Amino acid sequence: MKQHYDILIIGGGMVGASLAAALIPAGKRLGLSIAVVEAFPMPAAGSAEYQPSYDTRSTALSYGSRLIYEQIGIWPQLREHLCPITNIHVSDKGRFGVSRLSAHDEGVAALGYVVENHWLGQVLMSRLMEDDAAHIDLLCPAEVTDVQTHDALMTVSLLVDDSPQQVTAELVVMADGGRSGLREQLGIGYQQKSYQQHAVVANISPETAHDYIAYERFTDTGPIALLPLEDAPPSASNDAVQPGLHRMGLVWTVPDEQIDEILGLTDKQFIERVHERFGYRAGVFVQVGERFSYPLKLSIADEQVRQGLIVLGNAAHALHPIAGQGYNLALRGVVALAAELIEAREAGVNLGDINHLARFAERVRRDQQKTIGFSDKTMKLFSNDNPLLALGRSAGLQLMDICPMAKTVFARSAMGLDQPTPDLR
């Protein structure tokens, strides 16, 4: 551990590790010293055990996120264990509106991809331990206890193996998640709105192959998403689903008052309830894995930049999982920040200078407003029982299904292809 770093990243989850990986080539060229502080210990080589953000859940990556990870250099390894989405089927339960998106129609290999978080974590951590990442120190297990501004530097207090340590940095990046205690300690407020819903997440197995189709079905109690996953490997031993079965990732939004009942259902009862809400478009479900749940809130930090400080990922914004845009938005923020830091270092500017950090904040603000606004408005629209609104949204889905131009505009936005990917070289 050095006494000073150019950049100190708090949090080694998907966002923090992606930022560090994005800075490897340019960081080596520019002589950047980077530290990633993580509260959980590094896993043993080849282990599938990673810190909690790399859990049994899955993440939907847009096609634009594929382009980002190609540039970062981890896509060839990442694609070994992920599932493409070639078609998306959107419907409104009890209404006539249906819309379908196709990768073939949009001229791309896939509309998106689904990766299990533990595999994404394994790939990212492996990248940070490669020889060309020697300028990146992984400080773990370690805990940040305090961050203070002193002149043009940030002073960071750490507990490393229960021993207090102190380092300085030009820039501190807080990527420690939506429950960031440090954010509150620093007095960074946030606007928060509860949707009064929980997401129930599980792997579920249809009897027949999913054919790489993702489903989003809106119901009167909240949307249900089904994402295609890799089949369980024949030798699987740590998956709640039997080896060799087809698998899909289920994200089921339920009202708060129903969450205890849903989690208390037997596997058979749970599958029956999913069929009652979703139907049989994906076939008959024959098995379900362990269920997890978390409350759904819209949360936006009041400040995302200060002198010497950036708030990134879920610590900056958390949105409803509808349309699966949360992590893709965070990843676009990661590469925008990486590009800004490379530009600042090349210009000889202090990386914590508020002027260039404000420029970064302005660059990502429009994307955040558009993505968060779409997620929030869609949730409100499809949770409204007003008959006229219900008729209008069904008509809108049907109209988009028969209008190729409207479908392409929507698809390109959902794939993250409506804006350029920054150059990280």
C-alpha positions, 0 to 999 in steps of 0.5 A: 500500500502506497501513501498516496494515490492519484485515484482511490476507488471505494468499492470493488463491486461491479461499478468500482471494478469496471472503473479500475479495469477501464483505466488499465491501458491509459493508466499504465501509459499515463503513470496513474496510481490507483487503489481499489478499497474493498471491505471483503477479502479477495477470493482464492484463485478460481473460487466462485465466492465473491463479495455480496454485489457478485451474488446469485442474481443476474444482470442484463447488459445492453448491446452498448454495454457489450461495446464498452466491455469490448473496449475495456478488454474483458468481453472475450472472457465474459462471453464464455458464460452469458446468454444473448437476448435475440428477441424481446416480448412486451405485453400488458396482462389482460390487454391486447397490446403486445410489442416484439423486438428482434435483433435480426430486424435491428441488424445486431447480433443480440439486443442484449446479454444476460450475465450472472453477477458472480461470473462478471465479478470473476472476470473483472477481478481477474482483469485487475490482477493481470500483469499490465494492471500492476499500477492498481493496488487492491486493498482488501479487506479494508474499510474506509472510516473517514474522508477529509479534504485538505487543500488539493488532496483528499485524506482517507482513513482506513482500517486494514486488518484492524490497523488504522492507516491513512492515505492521500489521493487526488480523487476519491470515487465512491462506488460503494453501493446504494446503502453507502454509509459513507455518503451519509457520513459526508453529508451527501443527501439524496432524494428518495421515493419508495415504489411500495414494491419489492422485487422477487428474484430467482432462477426458474426453469422452463420445461422447454428451451427459452430460445433466447427470448426475454419477456416483460409483462405488465400486470395490475400488481407490477411487472414481471421480467424473464431473462434467458440464462445459460442452461445449468451445466451438467456438473452444476453443484452449487445451483439450486436448479438441477444440472442440465435444466433450462434456466431463466432469471425471474424478476417479479415486482410485488406490492410490499403487503404481499412480499411475506406471502410470496416468499413463504410459498412452497416451490410448487405454489410459487410456480403456480403463482408465477403462471397465474401472473405471467401465463405460459408464453415461456412454457411450463416452469418445472423448478425454481431456485432460491428466492431473494427480495429487495425493496424498490426505490428511486434514489438520486444523490443531491451531489454527485461531484465535490472537490476531490470526490465523485459519487458513482453507480448505485451510490449516485442513483438507483432506479426501478428494474423495469426495462433493466437499465440501471446497471447499463446507466451506471456503466455509461457513467463509468466510461464517461468518468474514465474518459474525463480522467484520462483527458484531465491527466493528459492536460496536467489538471489535478484529477480532483479539480472541481471544474473538470469534475463538474464537466463530467457531471454535466456530460452524464446528467442528460443520460441520467435524466432520460433513463431515470425519467423513462423508468419512472414514467413507465412504472407509473403508466403501467401501474395505473388502472385508469381505463383510458390510460390502459387503453392508450398504453395497449394501443401504444404497444401495438402501434410500436409493434407495427411501426418499424421506425418507432421500434428501431428508435426505441430499440437503439435507445434501449441498447444504448446505441443512441450515444457514442462510447468514449475512447479510453486509449 
